[in-house]
Amino acid sequence: MNQKNMSHAYHSAAIDFLYPENWDLNESRNRDGLTVSLQSPYSMFLFLNYYDRAVAPEVLADEALQTMADEYPELDADPVAETIADQPAVGHDVSFFSLDLTNTCWIRAFSLGEQSVLIFAQTNDLDLEQGEQAFRGICRSLKISSQKPEAQAR
């Protein structure tokens, strides 16, 4: 998915990113920070949890993986390290079976000062190429500021 297909922008005091125009976006705040959820018109979904406190990225990524493993004990996971929003990120590439389909999940986590971010994206493998392009495009466009998300605006 090239940048021109990423035509919608999400802006808040803490997070900015581009996403495909035909995706639904929801945001919710809780005592830990902010969650932005995206749902594609196909099987792909993504959520980004922004924590306004420091949490070790390894802890966030491993907790997300453990939640997946509790639901899908036969999953396969490979550790991953990459750069997202100019920060070193860790996580897992996960594959598992559900509803007779192979599914792929990407889990990434990183910290920026006193804030932490967890990104979780999933799609079935019928939509894998399109889903991975969207995931990569969103991660490439992601910008995190050091501001807290109290004064959010889209």
Backbone bond lengths (Angstrom), bond angles and torsions (degrees), N, CA, C in turn:
res aa  C-N    CA-C-N  psi(-1)  N-CA   C-N-CA  omega(-1)  CA-C   N-CA-C  phi
1 M - - - 1.448 - - 1.521 107.29 -
2 N 1.317 116.79 116.84 1.455 118.85 -178.58 1.527 110.55 -82.42
3 Q 1.327 115.74 169.84 1.465 120.53 -175.78 1.526 112.64 -59.44
4 K 1.334 119.03 -32.33 1.473 118.81 -179.05 1.517 111.96 -67.63
5 N 1.353 118.32 -24.92 1.458 121.09 175.29 1.524 111.95 -78.35
6 M 1.314 116.59 -12.45 1.464 122.46 178.51 1.529 106.56 -96.78
7 S 1.321 116.09 70.18 1.463 119.72 -167.13 1.528 115.02 -95.10
8 H 1.325 118.48 -7.81 1.458 120.02 176.53 1.524 109.05 -102.36
9 A 1.314 115.27 146.93 1.463 120.25 -178.90 1.512 110.39 -121.80
10 Y 1.291 115.93 138.58 1.451 122.88 171.68 1.522 106.85 -106.44
11 H 1.325 116.30 129.91 1.467 121.80 179.29 1.515 108.60 -130.59
12 S 1.308 115.83 133.99 1.458 121.32 171.21 1.524 107.08 -143.70
13 A 1.296 116.51 -179.64 1.461 119.89 179.00 1.522 111.30 -64.82
14 A 1.328 117.21 -24.70 1.457 120.30 -174.71 1.521 114.42 -114.98
15 I 1.328 118.20 -25.41 1.462 121.87 -170.02 1.521 110.57 -132.85
16 D 1.322 116.08 137.46 1.463 122.67 171.15 1.521 107.56 -135.21
17 F 1.336 116.83 137.17 1.456 120.22 172.26 1.521 109.52 -162.21
18 L 1.319 114.97 162.92 1.460 122.65 175.84 1.521 108.74 -101.72
19 Y 1.347 115.87 150.38 1.458 120.31 176.80 1.523 108.74 -149.60
20 P 1.341 117.97 161.40 1.470 120.49 -177.99 1.523 112.49 -62.35
21 E 1.323 115.42 144.34 1.463 121.10 -174.05 1.516 114.02 -64.11
22 N 1.309 119.71 -27.52 1.461 120.28 -175.61 1.532 112.77 -94.45
23 W 1.319 117.75 16.76 1.459 122.29 177.85 1.528 110.12 -97.04
24 D 1.334 116.07 147.20 1.467 122.03 174.95 1.518 109.60 -90.30
25 L 1.327 115.91 137.50 1.463 121.97 -179.47 1.519 109.26 -120.94
26 N 1.311 115.79 135.86 1.463 122.92 173.21 1.513 107.90 -132.58
27 E 1.318 114.67 145.87 1.459 118.96 176.93 1.513 108.27 -130.28
28 S 1.319 114.99 144.36 1.461 120.12 175.97 1.516 108.77 -143.25
29 R 1.310 114.74 144.26 1.454 121.07 177.66 1.512 108.23 -107.88
30 N 1.327 114.83 146.27 1.454 119.82 174.64 1.519 107.55 -142.13
31 R 1.305 116.75 -175.33 1.472 119.21 -175.11 1.520 112.84 -66.07
32 D 1.353 117.41 -20.42 1.467 120.67 179.67 1.513 113.59 -88.77
33 G 1.335 117.66 -18.92 1.457 119.86 -177.67 1.513 112.35 152.01
34 L 1.316 116.00 -122.26 1.458 122.01 -170.13 1.526 109.59 -140.29
35 T 1.335 116.62 139.64 1.454 121.78 172.12 1.515 108.19 -121.35
36 V 1.332 116.26 128.31 1.456 122.42 174.62 1.530 106.35 -114.14
37 S 1.337 116.13 122.02 1.465 121.91 -178.72 1.511 109.35 -111.90
38 L 1.321 115.61 137.38 1.464 122.27 176.73 1.523 108.92 -123.86
39 Q 1.337 116.43 137.66 1.457 122.19 176.97 1.517 108.52 -128.07
40 S 1.324 115.86 124.26 1.460 120.71 177.99 1.527 109.38 -80.95
41 P 1.334 117.20 167.48 1.464 119.54 174.91 1.537 111.57 -75.32
42 Y 1.325 117.57 -8.26 1.465 121.68 174.86 1.527 107.41 -109.72
43 S 1.316 119.77 -151.47 1.472 121.40 -170.85 1.532 114.87 -80.20
44 M 1.312 119.03 -5.90 1.465 122.54 -174.39 1.523 112.36 -78.12
45 F 1.331 115.63 136.36 1.459 120.35 166.93 1.515 108.06 -138.81
46 L 1.309 115.62 157.76 1.462 122.12 -179.15 1.515 107.87 -146.84
47 F 1.316 115.92 139.98 1.456 118.23 168.31 1.509 109.26 -131.97
48 L 1.307 114.07 148.22 1.452 123.24 178.94 1.517 106.83 -122.92
49 N 1.319 116.16 117.84 1.462 121.26 175.67 1.515 108.07 -101.54
50 Y 1.322 115.62 122.99 1.466 122.73 176.58 1.520 106.84 -107.39
51 Y 1.331 116.29 118.20 1.459 122.06 179.54 1.524 108.64 -102.55
52 D 1.323 117.30 127.80 1.460 118.79 178.77 1.524 110.56 -89.74
53 R 1.320 113.42 41.48 1.464 122.39 171.21 1.526 106.97 -151.89
54 A 1.311 115.66 156.85 1.467 119.84 -179.81 1.525 110.03 -77.26
55 V 1.315 115.91 127.02 1.463 123.31 173.15 1.529 105.66 -132.09
56 A 1.297 117.22 133.91 1.463 120.30 -179.64 1.531 109.25 -58.20
57 P 1.337 117.53 126.77 1.465 120.12 -179.09 1.525 112.92 -55.28
58 E 1.319 117.21 -37.86 1.466 120.35 178.88 1.522 111.09 -60.47
59 V 1.332 116.94 -38.74 1.466 121.52 179.48 1.525 109.98 -65.08
60 L 1.329 117.03 -47.56 1.469 120.48 179.23 1.526 111.04 -59.42
61 A 1.325 116.85 -48.34 1.468 121.20 -177.49 1.527 111.15 -64.85
62 D 1.320 116.62 -42.91 1.464 119.75 -178.66 1.525 112.14 -69.54
63 E 1.330 118.00 -35.76 1.468 120.40 176.20 1.530 110.69 -64.05
64 A 1.332 116.67 -41.71 1.468 120.19 178.08 1.526 110.41 -64.17
65 L 1.322 116.56 -41.94 1.462 120.22 177.85 1.532 110.75 -63.54
66 Q 1.319 117.39 -42.11 1.466 120.45 179.93 1.526 111.00 -63.05
67 T 1.319 117.21 -39.07 1.467 120.60 176.18 1.520 110.46 -60.19
68 M 1.331 116.50 -42.46 1.468 120.66 176.84 1.530 110.67 -64.10
69 A 1.330 117.26 -43.87 1.464 121.61 -178.07 1.525 111.46 -65.39
70 D 1.330 117.45 -32.27 1.463 120.41 176.24 1.529 110.79 -63.55
71 E 1.323 115.98 -36.52 1.468 121.63 -179.11 1.530 112.16 -84.04
72 Y 1.329 116.30 -35.64 1.469 122.28 -176.16 1.534 108.64 -129.68
73 P 1.340 118.14 81.55 1.465 121.07 -173.84 1.534 114.45 -60.77
74 E 1.313 118.18 -21.49 1.467 120.99 -177.02 1.532 112.63 -95.97
75 L 1.317 117.90 15.64 1.463 119.41 -178.01 1.523 111.56 -66.39
76 D 1.321 115.25 156.48 1.457 122.72 172.33 1.523 107.33 -110.56
77 A 1.324 116.42 135.67 1.467 120.16 -179.54 1.519 109.79 -137.59
78 D 1.318 114.74 137.69 1.458 122.07 175.15 1.518 108.77 -118.77
79 P 1.350 117.54 132.86 1.464 119.56 176.62 1.526 110.41 -67.93
80 V 1.337 115.06 147.50 1.461 121.32 -177.74 1.523 108.28 -137.13
81 A 1.324 115.43 143.83 1.465 122.20 170.59 1.522 106.64 -133.38
82 E 1.328 116.92 131.22 1.459 121.70 178.64 1.526 108.57 -155.83
83 T 1.304 116.77 -179.01 1.461 121.70 178.60 1.523 109.21 -108.54
84 I 1.337 115.85 128.56 1.463 122.54 176.09 1.519 106.90 -133.46
85 A 1.323 117.43 133.20 1.467 122.82 -179.45 1.531 110.36 54.01
86 D 1.324 115.84 40.23 1.463 123.08 -179.84 1.521 113.69 60.87
87 Q 1.329 117.02 20.97 1.466 121.80 179.28 1.520 109.88 -123.43
88 P 1.333 117.89 146.65 1.467 119.22 174.07 1.525 109.68 -68.02
89 A 1.324 115.36 127.68 1.467 121.69 -179.14 1.522 109.20 -118.43
90 V 1.316 115.47 147.28 1.464 121.87 174.94 1.517 107.99 -122.98
91 G 1.315 115.27 162.97 1.451 118.13 178.45 1.508 112.11 170.87
92 H 1.329 113.93 -153.88 1.457 121.59 -175.22 1.523 109.67 -145.27
93 D 1.320 115.53 141.37 1.461 121.85 165.22 1.516 105.53 -99.66
94 V 1.320 116.73 125.47 1.460 122.04 -170.26 1.518 109.67 -123.79
95 S 1.317 116.62 140.09 1.465 120.54 170.59 1.522 108.20 -130.21
96 F 1.332 115.91 145.67 1.459 121.49 -177.59 1.527 109.00 -159.97
97 F 1.322 115.46 163.47 1.465 121.32 177.39 1.517 109.86 -100.96
98 S 1.342 115.11 137.26 1.456 121.92 174.71 1.523 107.66 -154.67
99 L 1.324 116.16 132.38 1.465 121.56 179.74 1.532 111.42 53.71
100 D 1.324 116.44 43.43 1.463 124.00 178.71 1.529 113.76 62.59
101 L 1.312 117.55 18.13 1.459 121.53 177.50 1.523 109.87 -123.45
102 T 1.317 115.11 147.03 1.457 119.36 170.03 1.528 106.97 -80.73
103 N 1.307 115.86 136.76 1.463 122.08 179.90 1.521 109.19 -122.32
104 T 1.314 115.13 151.14 1.456 121.66 177.33 1.523 108.81 -121.82
105 C 1.312 114.74 139.96 1.460 121.85 179.91 1.520 108.02 -132.89
106 W 1.314 115.51 138.68 1.465 121.72 175.32 1.516 107.68 -116.21
107 I 1.310 115.89 126.22 1.462 122.96 177.86 1.528 106.64 -119.19
108 R 1.331 116.37 125.56 1.469 120.88 178.20 1.525 108.38 -137.38
109 A 1.335 115.99 144.77 1.463 121.36 178.06 1.524 109.38 -145.37
110 F 1.330 114.44 145.87 1.462 120.20 176.23 1.514 108.85 -156.83
111 S 1.327 115.33 164.75 1.463 122.10 178.05 1.511 109.38 -121.75
112 L 1.311 114.50 152.09 1.456 122.61 176.66 1.518 106.11 -140.43
113 G 1.315 117.06 99.56 1.459 120.36 -177.26 1.514 110.41 62.62
114 E 1.324 116.13 -123.26 1.464 121.79 -179.31 1.529 112.80 -91.38
115 Q 1.324 118.25 8.72 1.462 121.79 179.09 1.526 109.67 -113.89
116 S 1.326 115.74 154.80 1.457 122.00 176.56 1.514 108.55 -135.16
117 V 1.333 115.89 154.23 1.455 122.06 -178.10 1.524 108.96 -134.30
118 L 1.328 115.77 135.77 1.455 122.95 171.45 1.522 107.16 -120.90
119 I 1.325 116.60 128.12 1.467 122.37 175.61 1.523 107.13 -115.64
120 F 1.321 115.65 130.28 1.462 121.70 179.76 1.517 106.94 -132.27
121 A 1.320 116.82 122.94 1.466 121.14 179.93 1.520 108.77 -133.22
122 Q 1.336 116.10 145.67 1.463 119.87 -177.58 1.519 110.33 -148.36
123 T 1.327 115.22 144.67 1.462 121.73 175.19 1.518 108.56 -153.84
124 N 1.334 116.90 160.16 1.461 117.31 171.85 1.522 108.19 -84.41
125 D 1.302 116.20 161.89 1.456 119.28 -171.39 1.524 113.82 -74.57
126 L 1.335 118.40 -9.78 1.461 119.55 171.02 1.529 110.10 -65.79
127 D 1.328 116.14 -28.18 1.465 122.73 -178.68 1.533 111.81 -110.28
128 L 1.340 116.76 17.57 1.461 120.61 -171.13 1.529 113.74 -59.28
129 E 1.316 117.91 -48.21 1.467 119.54 -177.13 1.526 110.93 -61.67
130 Q 1.312 116.50 -49.25 1.466 121.39 179.19 1.533 110.65 -63.05
131 G 1.327 117.21 -41.97 1.461 121.31 179.84 1.510 112.98 -65.35
132 E 1.330 116.70 -43.13 1.461 118.85 179.72 1.523 111.36 -66.38
133 Q 1.320 116.91 -37.92 1.471 119.48 176.81 1.524 110.80 -62.06
134 A 1.327 117.16 -41.94 1.468 120.44 178.48 1.525 110.53 -64.72
135 F 1.334 116.86 -46.10 1.462 121.48 178.75 1.527 110.51 -57.31
136 R 1.320 116.90 -48.65 1.467 121.31 -179.51 1.528 110.91 -63.19
137 G 1.342 117.13 -41.48 1.463 120.54 179.73 1.522 112.57 -63.48
138 I 1.323 116.53 -42.76 1.466 120.62 178.00 1.526 109.61 -63.58
139 C 1.327 117.47 -46.71 1.472 120.63 179.57 1.523 111.67 -62.59
140 R 1.334 117.67 -39.87 1.477 120.98 178.96 1.524 111.57 -63.20
141 S 1.311 117.29 -35.27 1.466 120.53 -175.89 1.529 113.01 -87.64
142 L 1.333 118.04 -9.96 1.460 122.39 -173.21 1.525 111.84 -65.84
143 K 1.325 114.84 130.89 1.460 122.31 174.77 1.527 106.90 -130.52
144 I 1.316 115.63 132.25 1.460 122.22 -179.91 1.518 107.80 -119.36
145 S 1.322 116.46 130.91 1.463 119.52 175.71 1.521 108.51 -101.51
146 S 1.306 116.32 170.74 1.455 120.04 -179.92 1.526 111.90 -87.78
147 Q 1.336 116.96 3.04 1.464 119.91 177.74 1.517 110.31 -76.96
148 K 1.306 115.58 152.24 1.465 121.24 174.96 1.529 108.64 -82.54
149 P 1.333 118.71 153.24 1.457 121.29 -172.50 1.527 116.14 -84.26
150 E 1.326 120.18 23.08 1.472 119.91 -178.22 1.515 112.63 -61.28
151 A 1.317 117.82 -42.00 1.472 121.15 -175.24 1.524 109.65 -100.72
152 Q 1.315 116.58 66.13 1.461 121.73 -176.67 1.520 111.15 -78.35
153 A 1.319 114.85 146.44 1.460 121.16 171.74 1.499 108.06 -151.42
154 R 1.326 116.09 139.89 1.462 119.85 177.63 1.484 109.69 -101.36
